[in-house]
């Protein structure tokens, strides 16, 4: 609720009862996700209009929960709607995703990398102005942020392939990485910068570099096949089928100076064998979204990785 130049954010417990509040010294308007906009700056973690969240297990849910659908996300398999949260705006003291400590509408320690990464990642679109912990007991907080791109994304901006290519080249050559199964295109601005610095991490391991490029190729294709085609055209590449997401990613790594010898099985340079080798032994063994970028959730990430491996082995067994 906004009043003059301040906004009061209500906090609700797991039963939907209003138990606390905190005040932000700005007049806020909700934008999307966990982000609201003030007069000049953005605020991440200052509440949401509740709609849905996810749970890991549906067997112990009471009548307050409505099960909506299976999400096909290993670590958050069920989408639910909680009746006591409906038609309310604020922070809700229940996990938005079962593996992570973020309450619905706020930020937890999982977001902490955004501060240091915004200072060291040269293609950051994020300038973190302040970090405010409003719930010390549960370690919940919000961030005051200035977005250089004004939160205008790559897809919304029509996509500039040269800027996307420059971003990937910078990341690969400087050991910056995306989580391989993340919808990474949503974190890229129209001018080729990254808008979510909490989900990038440093590593020179080729499996992470492969996952970084793959995540852009695949998520760009899913978001806009047309813009994906223009991106490939700019890089003199073609999409011939599902294997192209991997083969084109490997080719880009090579163009950026990465030694990819270990991504090849030397026997007759068999394309199908190379593909299965790259998926099973590299791509899905990199950091996934359940790992998070901050290394606090390794066990959860490994559990999800094991499920990815089982699924991939089943699907790839059909390829000779």
C-alpha positions as CSV (number, residue, x, y, z in Angstrom):
1,X,0.0,0.0,0.0
2,X,1.5,3.3,-1.1
3,X,1.1,6.5,0.9
4,X,2.8,9.7,-0.4
5,X,6.5,8.7,-0.8
6,X,6.5,5.5,1.3
7,X,5.1,2.0,0.7
8,X,4.2,-0.5,3.4
9,X,4.7,-4.2,2.5
10,X,2.6,-6.7,4.5
11,X,4.0,-10.0,5.6
12,X,1.6,-13.0,5.8
13,X,2.2,-16.2,7.7
14,X,1.6,-19.7,6.2
15,X,-2.1,-19.4,7.1
16,X,-2.5,-16.1,5.2
17,X,-2.8,-14.0,8.4
18,X,-1.1,-10.6,8.3
19,X,1.6,-10.9,11.0
20,X,4.1,-8.1,10.2
21,X,5.0,-5.3,7.7
22,X,8.0,-3.3,6.6
23,X,8.2,0.1,5.0
24,X,10.1,1.2,1.9
25,X,10.9,4.9,1.5
26,X,9.6,5.1,-2.1
27,X,6.3,5.0,-3.9
28,X,6.3,1.5,-5.5
29,X,4.5,0.0,-8.4
30,X,4.6,-3.7,-9.1
31,X,6.4,-4.7,-12.3
32,X,6.8,-8.5,-12.5
33,X,8.4,-11.4,-10.7
34,X,9.6,-10.1,-7.3
35,X,10.4,-6.7,-8.8
36,X,8.6,-3.3,-8.2
37,X,9.6,0.1,-9.5
38,X,9.9,3.3,-7.5
39,X,10.4,6.8,-8.8
40,X,13.9,6.2,-10.1
41,X,15.0,2.8,-9.0
42,X,13.8,-0.9,-8.9
43,X,13.2,-3.1,-5.8
44,X,13.6,-6.9,-5.9
45,X,12.0,-8.8,-3.0
46,X,9.4,-6.3,-1.8
47,X,6.4,-8.6,-2.4
48,X,4.2,-10.0,-5.1
49,X,0.5,-10.3,-5.9
50,X,0.1,-13.9,-5.0
51,X,-0.8,-16.3,-7.8
52,X,0.9,-19.7,-7.5
53,X,3.9,-21.5,-6.2
54,X,5.5,-24.9,-6.3
55,X,5.9,-27.9,-3.9
56,X,7.9,-31.1,-3.9
57,X,5.3,-33.4,-2.5
58,X,1.5,-33.2,-2.7
59,X,0.6,-36.1,-0.3
60,X,0.6,-34.0,2.9
61,X,-1.2,-30.9,1.6
62,X,-4.3,-29.7,3.4
63,X,-7.5,-28.3,1.9
64,X,-6.0,-24.8,1.6
65,X,-4.0,-26.0,-1.4
66,X,-5.4,-26.4,-4.9
67,X,-3.1,-28.6,-7.1
68,X,-2.9,-27.1,-10.5
69,X,-0.6,-29.1,-12.6
70,X,2.7,-31.0,-12.9
71,X,5.4,-28.6,-13.8
72,X,7.9,-31.1,-15.3
73,X,10.5,-29.4,-13.1
74,X,12.4,-32.1,-11.1
75,X,12.9,-30.1,-8.0
76,X,9.5,-28.4,-8.0
77,X,7.2,-30.9,-9.6
78,X,3.7,-29.5,-8.6
79,X,2.2,-26.2,-9.2
80,X,-0.3,-25.2,-6.5
81,X,-2.5,-22.3,-5.5
82,X,-3.1,-21.5,-1.8
83,X,-6.6,-20.2,-1.1
84,X,-5.6,-18.2,2.0
85,X,-3.0,-16.3,-0.1
86,X,-5.4,-15.3,-2.9
87,X,-6.1,-11.6,-3.7
88,X,-3.3,-10.5,-1.4
89,X,-0.1,-8.6,-2.1
90,X,3.0,-8.9,0.0
91,X,5.6,-11.4,1.3
92,X,4.2,-14.8,2.2
93,X,6.1,-17.0,4.7
94,X,6.2,-20.1,2.6
95,X,8.9,-21.2,0.1
96,X,8.3,-20.2,-3.5
97,X,10.2,-23.3,-4.6
98,X,10.7,-26.2,-2.3
99,X,14.5,-26.5,-2.5
100,X,15.3,-22.8,-1.8
101,X,14.7,-20.6,1.3
102,X,13.2,-17.6,-0.5
103,X,9.7,-16.8,0.8
104,X,7.1,-16.0,-1.8
105,X,7.8,-12.4,-2.8
106,X,11.2,-11.9,-1.1
107,X,14.9,-12.7,-1.4
108,X,17.0,-15.1,0.7
109,X,20.8,-15.7,0.9
110,X,20.5,-17.4,-2.5
111,X,20.4,-14.0,-4.1
112,X,23.6,-12.8,-2.4
113,X,25.9,-13.2,-5.4
114,X,24.1,-10.3,-7.1
115,X,26.2,-7.8,-5.1
116,X,29.7,-9.0,-5.8
117,X,28.8,-10.2,-9.4
118,X,27.4,-6.8,-10.3
119,X,30.7,-5.2,-9.4
120,X,33.0,-7.8,-11.2
121,X,30.9,-8.8,-14.2
122,X,31.7,-6.3,-16.9
123,X,28.5,-6.8,-18.9
124,X,26.2,-6.3,-15.9
125,X,23.0,-4.4,-16.4
126,X,22.6,-4.2,-12.6
127,X,23.9,-1.6,-10.2
128,X,23.0,-2.7,-6.6
129,X,22.3,0.4,-4.6
130,X,21.5,-1.2,-1.3
131,X,20.6,-4.5,0.4
132,X,18.0,-4.4,3.2
133,X,17.3,-7.4,5.5
134,X,13.8,-6.9,6.9
135,X,13.5,-10.4,8.5
136,X,16.6,-11.4,10.3
137,X,15.1,-14.6,11.8
138,X,14.3,-16.1,8.4
139,X,17.1,-14.2,6.5
140,X,14.7,-12.5,4.1
141,X,15.6,-9.3,2.4
142,X,15.2,-7.0,-0.6
143,X,17.6,-5.2,-3.0
144,X,17.4,-1.7,-4.3
145,X,18.7,-1.8,-7.9
146,X,19.3,0.4,-10.9
147,X,18.9,-1.4,-14.2
148,X,21.0,0.2,-17.0
149,X,18.7,-1.4,-19.5
150,X,15.5,-0.3,-17.7
151,X,14.6,-4.0,-17.6
152,X,14.1,-4.2,-21.3
153,X,14.9,-7.7,-22.4
154,X,16.6,-9.2,-25.4
155,X,13.3,-10.6,-26.7
156,X,11.3,-7.4,-26.0
157,X,14.0,-5.4,-27.7
158,X,13.8,-7.4,-30.9
159,X,17.2,-9.1,-30.4
160,X,20.6,-7.9,-31.7
161,X,22.7,-11.0,-32.6
162,X,26.0,-9.2,-32.6
163,X,25.4,-8.1,-29.0
164,X,24.4,-11.6,-27.9
165,X,27.5,-13.0,-29.5
166,X,29.7,-10.4,-27.8
167,X,28.1,-11.3,-24.4
168,X,28.8,-15.0,-24.9
169,X,32.3,-14.4,-26.1
170,X,33.0,-12.2,-23.0
171,X,31.5,-14.8,-20.6
172,X,33.4,-17.8,-22.1
173,X,36.7,-16.0,-22.4
174,X,36.4,-14.7,-18.8
175,X,35.1,-18.0,-17.2
176,X,31.6,-16.6,-16.5
177,X,28.7,-19.1,-16.7
178,X,24.9,-19.5,-16.7
179,X,23.2,-22.5,-15.2
180,X,22.8,-24.9,-18.1
181,X,19.0,-25.6,-17.7
182,X,18.0,-22.0,-16.9
183,X,15.9,-19.9,-19.2
184,X,18.9,-17.7,-19.6
185,X,17.5,-15.6,-22.5
186,X,15.2,-14.0,-19.9
187,X,18.3,-12.7,-18.1
188,X,19.8,-11.0,-21.1
189,X,18.9,-7.3,-21.9
190,X,18.2,-5.8,-25.3
191,X,21.8,-4.4,-25.3
192,X,23.6,-7.7,-24.5
193,X,24.0,-7.4,-20.8
194,X,22.9,-9.7,-17.9
195,X,20.0,-8.6,-15.7
196,X,20.1,-11.4,-13.0
197,X,23.6,-11.5,-11.6
198,X,22.6,-13.9,-8.8
199,X,22.6,-16.8,-11.3
200,X,26.0,-16.5,-12.9
201,X,29.1,-18.1,-11.6
202,X,32.9,-18.4,-12.3
203,X,34.4,-21.6,-13.6
204,X,36.9,-22.6,-16.4
205,X,35.4,-26.1,-16.6
206,X,34.4,-26.9,-20.2
207,X,31.2,-28.5,-19.0
208,X,30.0,-25.2,-17.5
209,X,31.1,-23.4,-20.7
210,X,29.1,-25.8,-22.8
211,X,26.1,-25.3,-20.5
212,X,26.4,-21.6,-20.8
213,X,26.2,-21.4,-24.5
214,X,23.6,-24.2,-24.7
215,X,21.3,-22.4,-22.3
216,X,21.2,-19.4,-24.5
217,X,20.7,-21.4,-27.7
218,X,17.9,-23.5,-26.3
219,X,16.1,-20.8,-24.3
220,X,16.3,-18.3,-27.3
221,X,14.8,-21.0,-29.6
222,X,12.0,-21.6,-27.1
223,X,11.2,-17.9,-26.6
224,X,11.5,-16.9,-30.3
225,X,12.4,-19.3,-33.1
226,X,12.6,-16.2,-35.4
227,X,15.2,-14.4,-33.2
228,X,17.0,-17.7,-32.8
229,X,17.3,-18.1,-36.6
230,X,18.6,-14.5,-36.9
231,X,21.2,-15.3,-34.2
232,X,22.4,-18.4,-36.0
233,X,22.4,-16.6,-39.3
234,X,24.7,-13.9,-37.9
235,X,27.1,-16.6,-36.7
236,X,26.9,-18.6,-40.0
237,X,25.2,-21.5,-38.4
238,X,22.2,-23.6,-39.2
239,X,19.6,-25.5,-37.2
240,X,19.2,-29.1,-38.5
241,X,17.5,-30.6,-35.5
242,X,17.7,-31.1,-31.8
243,X,21.4,-32.0,-31.9
244,X,22.2,-28.6,-33.3
245,X,21.7,-27.0,-29.9
246,X,24.8,-29.0,-28.8
247,X,26.9,-29.0,-32.0
248,X,26.4,-25.3,-32.5
249,X,27.3,-24.6,-28.9
250,X,30.6,-26.6,-29.3
251,X,31.4,-24.7,-32.4
252,X,31.0,-21.4,-30.7
253,X,33.2,-22.5,-27.9
254,X,35.9,-23.3,-30.4
255,X,35.5,-19.9,-32.1
256,X,36.0,-18.3,-28.7
257,X,39.3,-20.2,-28.2
258,X,38.2,-23.0,-25.9
259,X,40.0,-26.4,-26.2
260,X,37.1,-28.8,-26.8
261,X,39.1,-31.9,-27.5
262,X,37.5,-33.8,-24.6
263,X,34.1,-33.2,-26.1
264,X,34.9,-35.5,-29.0
265,X,35.0,-39.3,-29.1
266,X,37.8,-40.0,-31.6
267,X,36.4,-43.2,-33.0
268,X,35.4,-42.2,-36.6
269,X,34.2,-38.8,-35.2
270,X,30.7,-40.4,-35.0
271,X,28.2,-37.5,-34.6
272,X,25.7,-39.5,-32.6
273,X,28.4,-40.8,-30.2
274,X,29.7,-37.3,-29.8
275,X,26.2,-36.0,-29.0
276,X,25.5,-38.6,-26.4
277,X,29.0,-38.1,-24.9
278,X,28.5,-34.4,-24.6
279,X,25.1,-34.7,-23.0
280,X,25.8,-37.5,-20.6
281,X,29.3,-36.6,-19.5
282,X,29.3,-32.9,-19.7
283,X,26.1,-30.8,-20.2
284,X,23.9,-32.3,-17.5
285,X,26.9,-32.8,-15.1
286,X,27.2,-29.0,-15.0
287,X,25.4,-26.8,-12.5
288,X,21.6,-26.9,-12.9
289,X,19.0,-24.5,-11.4
290,X,18.7,-26.7,-8.3
291,X,22.4,-26.3,-7.6
292,X,22.0,-22.6,-7.7
293,X,25.1,-20.4,-8.5
294,X,26.1,-19.9,-5.0
295,X,27.2,-23.4,-4.0
296,X,24.8,-23.5,-1.0
297,X,22.6,-26.2,-2.5
298,X,25.0,-28.8,-3.9
299,X,23.1,-31.8,-2.5
300,X,19.8,-30.6,-4.0
301,X,21.5,-30.0,-7.3
302,X,23.1,-33.4,-7.4
303,X,19.8,-35.1,-6.7
304,X,18.3,-33.2,-9.7
305,X,21.4,-34.1,-11.8
306,X,20.9,-37.8,-11.1
307,X,17.4,-37.5,-12.4
308,X,18.6,-35.7,-15.5
309,X,21.1,-38.5,-16.1
310,X,18.5,-41.2,-15.8
311,X,16.1,-39.4,-18.2
312,X,18.9,-38.7,-20.7
313,X,20.2,-42.3,-20.6
314,X,16.6,-43.5,-21.4
315,X,16.1,-41.0,-24.3
316,X,19.6,-41.3,-25.7
317,X,19.4,-45.1,-25.8
318,X,17.1,-44.7,-28.8
319,X,20.0,-43.0,-30.8
320,X,22.3,-45.5,-32.5
